[in-house]
Amino acid sequence: MSGAIILDDLTEPRHTPQAREILAAVAELPLEISSEAVISSARSQCDAPLYEEPGFLRRMGFYIDAVNGVKNLSPMGRMTTLNFIVTALVQRSRLEALYAAHPEIDQVEIKRPLIIAGLPRSGTTNMLNLIAADTRLRSLRYWESLEPIPSRAARLGEVADQRRQNCAAQLENVNAIMPLFSSMHDLQVESIHEEVELQWLDFSSMLCATVVHVPGWFDWYLVNRRLEHYQFLKRVLKALQWLRGPQQWVLKSPQHLAFLPELTETFPDATYVVTHRDPVSIFTSWISLTAYSARMRMEPVDLEDIAAHARSIQDSLLQGLVRDVAVLPEERTRHVQFQDFMANDLAILAEIYELAGIGLDAASRAAIEHYIATHPRGRSGKVRYDLEGQFGIRREDLYRQFSYYTNAFPVQREAENS
């Protein structure tokens, strides 16, 4: 696909025949989202004792109640959300069973991870992919982020591990209903992904607020922020490292911007990279992706609600960064401007590697150069955005809202669709 892509069906999606068939079939399914239904479904799927710690179940129940309060959640949205919740309970149960069987996992050390924190659409995914091309570093694949812990039988080789196939089936539906999604975010089974999915297993993730706009959840999460939620992330990383090396992680998530104190206390020896970009360009790209993705879960698609929620999330992340940036260790932190990285990615990566004490050797450089050569930018086409025309939002209003960020971190203003 090439040329400009216009998202002109955000509120009234023009679905393909295949998509209409999938959506119609899902609409016929009886779907109950309740703690009882989730526990019953998880118990039927899980090969481990079900994890029923009271605090975990309370968070799950709070989230389920919040989901049931979403009035425009479509049948597909209800099904995918129910599946996410059930999978979280199954995976948490497998994680705890793995620890019970192998308590030595707790002794695994997460040493000197390289952690990227930046808003969506600020170059974090590209940077993560380039660094992850270096096979000396441990990264998270998309299929692994969805189901990080294999069943006991699969782990022992008694049955085939179906996690990649499960991911492929999910992506098939996504690509059928959102055929232009890959033009904005190219997601494949083996894509490198962010660890925010792992905290879903504890119902302590920003993902709970972004997969579906659940009113109140994100505010509750920010108020009830806990160090143990980040310590849980480390717990999952230990298990994944025990299951499969290498031993040094490269991680990234926008969520970290709002939780820098918790992040740095959990990973005190990490090297941190913070990406910066014009916040209005970020918002324009992010809201367009979010609004397009809403056809997967919302009916009708409410652009005003989506815009307000996206502004709230971006504001919370940037406020967190400006408030807490001083907790990042200066000697192990690199701030990267989007335009600089796009213009000279290898040079900046070399600086990051030096800061992390890794060393960008010839083999690693060749792997990164191969990734760049085989993943040219814009290969799936370029979306043309219209912030004011589609969402009724003036760019100057956003610049005023986010001026506290641009005052603290001067960024280059970008023209729309530049």
N, C-alpha and C positions, 0 to 999 in steps of 0.2 A: 504494500500500500504506500502511495506517495501523494504529495500535494497537501493542501490545507483541508482539514476535517472540521466541519461545522456541526456542533451539537445543537441541532434545532428541534429536537423532540424530547427535551428534558421532562416536561410536564405530561406529555402524551406520547409515550414511547411507541415507536413503530417497530413492533416485534416481527421477526421472521416466522414463517410457518413452523419451523422446528421449535422456536421459543414459545410460541402460542400453545403448541402441543404439550410441552413440558409444564407450562404454567397451568393449563387446564387440568392436567392429571393431578398435580399437587393440590389444586383447589378441591378435588373430590376426597382428599384424605381427611379422616377424623384426627384432629390435632389438639391435644390437651397439654398446655404448658403449666405444670404444677410440680411442686416438690415430689408429690407421690408418684406422678407419671415419670418424672426424671429418674427417681430412684428405682422404680420398677424396670424401666428400660435399661438403665445402666447395669442393674443386677443380672439381666438376661444376657448382656453382652460381655460382662467382665469375668475374667478367669482368676481374679484375686478377691480377697475379702473387701467388701465395699467400705470406703473411707467415710466415716460418719462423725467426724470430730464436730462438736457443737458449734464452735465459732465459724467453721467452714460452711456448715449447713445453714447457719443464720445468714451469712453473706449470700449464699446461693438463693435462699428464700427471698431475701430483700430484692435481689436482682430479678427473680421470677415475677414478683409482685409488680416491680417497675415495668417490666416488659409487658405484662398484661394490661398496663395502663396506657400503652401506646395505641391510639385509636386507629391509625392508618397503617398498621402492620399487615401486610398482605399475607395470603396463605403461604406463598413461597418464603416470605420473611419469617412467618411463624415456624415453618418447617426447619429452615436453616438455623434459626435461633435455638430451637429445641435441640437440634442435633449438636450444636456447639456446646450447650449446657451438659447434655448427656456425655459427650466426648470428654469434657473437662472432668466429670466425676469418674469416668472409667480410667482416664489417664492418671488422675490423682491417686486412685486406688492402686493402679499398677506401680506408680512411683513408690508409694509407701510399702507395698509388698516387696519391691526390689530392695529397698533399704533394710527391711526386716530380715530378708534372706542374706543380705550382704552388708552388714553394718560397717565393714571396712570402707565403704564408699564415703562415709563421713570424713575419713582421713584424707581424701583426695584434695589436693591444693589447686586453687584457681590462681595461677601465678601471672602477674603482670599483663592482664588483658589489655587490649587496645579497644577503647570504647568511643564510638562516634555518637555525638548528640547534636541534633539539629532539627529544624522544622521539616515536615514533609515538603518535598519539591525543592529542597535547598542543596541538592547534590549528594545527600547521604547515601542513597541507594547505589549510585554510580561509584562513589568512593568505596563503599563496602564490597561491591563486586570486584573492583580492581584489587583490593587488598586480599580478598578471599581467593583470588587466583593463585596466590602464594600458598602452596600446599603445606608449608611449614606451620601454618596457622589453622586453628580449628574454627569452623564457621557453622552456621545453622542452615540446613536446606529447608525449602518450603514444606516438603512432605514431612520432614522431621519436626517442624514447628507445630504442625497440626496434631501429630500423634508422636510425641517424643519417646515414649516408652513402649517397646514391643511387648506382645504377650509373652508369657513365660515359655509357652510351647514354641513360638517363633524364635525366641532368643536361644533356645536349646537346639534349634534346627529340626524340631519334630514336625512342624508345619511351615508352609511358606509364609514369609512376612508380607502382608498385604497392604502395608501403609502407603507405598508408592502408588499402587493401583487405586486405593481409596482416594488419594489426592488427585489422580488423573481423572477419575469419574466426577469429582467435585468441580474441577476446572472445566470439564466438558460442558457442564450445565452453565457455569459462569460465562464461558465464551459464547455459548448459544444465545444467552439472554443479553449479554453485554459484548457484542462483537467488536466494539471500538475500544474496549478496556485496555487491550495490549498497546494501543497507541499512546496511552497515558502512563501505563505501568505494566511493563512486560513481565508477566508472572507465569513461570513454568514449574513443573514438578521439581526439577533440580535447581531452581533459582535459589540464590542466597537470600535468607530472610532475617527479620529482626526478632529479638527475643521477647518482645512484648507479648507474643502468643504464649510464652511459657508461664507468665504470671496469671494467665487466664485459668490455669489449673488451681489457683488459689482464690479466684474471683477477686483479684487485687490488681487489675490491669486497666489501663486507659482503653484497651480494646473493647471492654464492656460498654463504653460510651460511644464508640465510633462504628462498630459493626452495625448497630442500630442506634438511632438517637433515642435513648431512654431518658426522658426528663427526670432530673434529680440525681441520676446515678453519678455523673461526673462530679457534681458539687459535693455529694456525699463522700466520694472517693478522695477528693482533695482535703476535705475536713478531717477524714478518718485515716489520713496517711500514716503509715506505720513503717518503722525500720524493718520489722519482721517480714513485710511484703517483699522487700529487696533481698533480705536474707533467704527468703524462699526461692527467689530467682537463682541465687548462688547454689542452693540445694539441688535444683534441677540441673544446673550446669555441671555440678559434680557427678551426678548420675550419668549424664550424657558423655562426659569425658571418660568416665569409667567404662562405659559401653564401647566407646570408640574415640581414639585420639585424633589428631595431635593434642599437645598439652597446653598450648597458648591460644586464647580465644581472641577473635575479632568480633565485636558486638556493635549494635547500633539501634537506637530507637528515639523518636521525637519525645516520647514520654519522659525521658531522663531529664529534660530541661526543667520540669516542674519538681523534680525530686533530687536535685544535686547533693544536698546533705546526706540523704539516704544512700545515694549511689556511691559517693566517695567514702562513706564509712564502711560500706559493704566491700568495696574494691579499693583499698587504700594504696595499693601499689600500681594501679592502672595508669596508662597513658591516655589522655583525653583529647579528642578532637572535636571542636565546636564549629559547625558550619554556619555561615551568615549569608543572607541574601535579602534583597528588597522585600520587605514583608507584604507589600501589596501584590507583587508578582507571585509570591508564594501563595497568598490567599486566593488569588484569581485562579491559579492552577489547581489548588487543593479543592476549592469549592466546586469547580467544574467537574473534577473527578468524583467528588462525593455525590453531587447531584445526579451525575450519569449513573453511578453505582446504585442509587436509590431505587431504580426500577427493579432491582433484584429483590427488594424487601418492602417497598412502600407503595400504597395504593389508596388515594392518589399521592403523587409526589408533590410535596409542599416546599417550594423553593424558599419562601420567606423563613420557614422554620429551619430549614437546612442551613441557610445563611447565618441566622442568629446563633445557632449551635456552633457552627464552624468558627465564628468570630469569638465566641466565648472560650472555645478550646485553645485557639491560637493565642488569645490574650493571656490565658492562664499559663501557657508554656513560656511565652516571652516574659511575663511578669516574674516567673520563677527563675529564669535565667538572669535577668537584671538584678533581682533580689539576692541571689545566692552565688553568683559567679565567683566571688572571692574564695569560696571553699575549694575551688579547683586548684590543685598544686601548680603554681606558676612554672616550675621547672619541668613539669610533665604535661603541659597543656599547650595545644596549638590551635589558634583561631584561624579559620580559613574562609576567605571571601569566595563566593560562588564563581564570580567572573575569573578570578585568578586560577581557580582549580580547573575550570573549563578550558582556559587558555594554556595551562602548563601543568597537566595532571601528574606527569611522571616526576617533575622537579619537586612538586609539593609532597608527593608520596615519599620521595627520598628523604626530605626533611622530617617527615613524620616517623619514618623508620629509624632515622638517627636518634630522634627524641626518645623513641621507645627502646632503643638499644638493641634492635633486631639486626639491622644491616641488610641493605637491599643488594643481595648478591646477583651474579649474572643469571643464574637459573630462575630466580624469582622475578627479575626484571623481564626476562624473556616470556615468562608465563603471563605477566601483566600486559606486555606489549601484544601478545597473541590475543588476549581477551579484547583489548582495544580494537585490534584489526578485524576481529570477527563479530564485534557488536557496535557497528557504526551508529552514531546518534541520528535519530530521526528515521531509522530504517522502516518503522511502521507508520510513518506519516506524522504530521504535526497538527495538533488541534489549534484552531483559531478561537481565541477567547473574546467574550463580550461581557465584561463585568456589569456595566451599567445597563446595557440593553437586556440582558437575561435576568439579572438579579436586582436591578434598580439601586445599585450601590455605586456611589461616586468614589473614585480613587483618592481624591483629596481628603475625603472624610476618613478613609482608612489610614492615610498618612498621619492625620491628626490623632487618631486613636492609638496608633503604635509609635508615636513620636518619642515616648520614653525609651523605646528600644533603639531607634535610629539615633537618638542623642547619646546613648551609652555605647553603641556600636555603629559608627558611621558606615553605611552601605551605599553602594552605587544605585541610584534610581534607574529603573528600567522602563522603557516605553512598553505599553501593552502589545503583546505579540512580537516583541523584539527578538 
